[in-house]
Amino acid sequence: MTVIKNKDWIDPVKNKVFQAWDEHNDTVITPAKIKSPHWKPVVEGHVKILSMHILTDMENMTFYSLEELNRVLQLKVDDENRINFAWLNYSRFDLFEKEEKEALLPLPDSKFEYPERKTVKVVQDFSFTFDKVHYICHENTSDKSLRYGPVKRDLRLQ
């Protein structure tokens, strides 16, 4: 779930991890409205394709590593995406090549680091401990609980 608070849907408050992922990948996650699931039939259709066409072909296979499973799964998904739609002369892959591929941005150079956050207690001398390391806080925050987390090897107040 990406949204924590969504009273008016104009400015929803998103989960901090999803927000960090958004910023890292230079993209936007738009939360779906709960009471009007406009895309639900589309998603259920994709789940049906996955479960009826791809996973049933794989149920008698044995995999000894996650990499092997992912490789076979990727091949099956690629094959499924190249099958033409019923009553049409193009496939999902053709649509992707024609309409979506040129709009894609390149992936970031660095891998996304999951932001670890902890609540720490700042004592009277403005110090606190995070992952067994002692830090000094430059703000007047003594006797307060703060949420800190590493961001690209820096410790930041969140």
N, C-alpha and C positions, 0 to 999 in steps of 0.2 A: 504494500500500500504506500502510495507516495504522499498523500495529503494527510496532514495532521488535523488542521482546522479548515473548514470550507463553508463558512456561513453564507457568503454572497457569490462565490465562484468568480469574482472579479480579481481578487488578490488572495488566492489560497496559500496557506502556510504549508510548505512541503517538508517532508522528512529530510533531515540534514544530510544523510548519506546520498539520497537521490539528488539533492541540490548540488553536492560536491561532484557527483558523477556527471550531472548536466554541465557544470562549469569545465570539468576536465575534458569532456568530449565536444565542447562548444556546440551544444544542442539544447533542446527544450523538451521536457516531459510535460505534456498537457494532460492533467487528470480527467478522467471520464466522469460525467455526471451520474450519480447513483440512481436517481429516480427516472432517468430516461436513457436506458442502455441501448443507444442507437447502433453501436457496433457489435453488440452481443451476438446476433446471428452470424456475422462474418467470422468472428472468433470461433464460435461453435462449429462452423463449417470447416475451418482449418484444423480444429481438434479432430473432427470426423475423418478428414483426409489422413491425418497422422495416425490415428488409431486403426482405421480400416484398411488403408493401403500400405502404409510403411511398417508399422509395428507388427502386423499379422505376418508379413513376409519374414520378419526377423525373429519370430517367437521360438523357432526350433534351432536357432543359431546359438553357439556358445562363444563368449568373449572372455579373454583372459586379462584384458586391461581396458581402462577407460579410453585410451587412445584408439584401440582397435574398434570399440563400440562407436566412438565418435566418427571414425573414418567411414565405417559401413553406413551409419546413419546419414552422414553427409552425402554419400553416393546415392542412397535411396531418395533423399529429399531432392537432389539435383535431377534424378530421373523423373520424379513426380512433377517437378516444375517445368520440365520440357514436354510434357504431354499436353496436346492441344485441348482447349476447353470444348465441351460438348457443343455441337452446332456452330463452332467458330473455327477459324483457320489460324489461330495463334495460341500461344501458351503463356503461362505466368512468366517464364524466362524471356519470351519475346516482349511482353509488356515492360518488364524491368529494363531490358536493353534499350527499348524505344523511348520510354518516358521517364525513368527514374535514375538510371546509371549516371547520366551527365550532371545530375543535381547533387550527387553524393560528395561529401567532403572527405579528404583523406583522414585516416585514423591518427590520433595523437602519437607523438614520438615515444612518449613514456607510458608505461602501464599504469592503470588506475590503482592507487593505493587506498585501501579501505580505511577511512578515518576512524581511528579509535578515540573515543571520548570517555572521560571519567570525571566525576565530581570530586573536587579536592577541597580541603579545608585550609584556608589561608590563616596563619597564626599571626600573633601581634607584631613580629619582626618582618612581616610581609613575605614570608617564605612558605613553600608548600612542597610536597613530595609527589612526583609523578613517575611511575615505573622504577621505584627505588633510587631515583635521582632527585636531589634537592635543587629547587629553583627559587629565585627571588622575584617577587611581583613588583613592578614599578608603580602600580596604582595603589591608592589608599583603599585596600579591600580587606583589611584585617577582620577577623571574626565573621567572614562570609564564606559561603560555599560557592565555588565557581566551577564551570565546566570547561576543562581544558582538553585539547587534543593535538596530536602532532599533525602538521600539514607540511608536506615536503620537507621533512626533517626539522622543521621549526615548531616550537610549541606555541599555540595561539589560544587566546581566550575565545570561547564560543558562546 
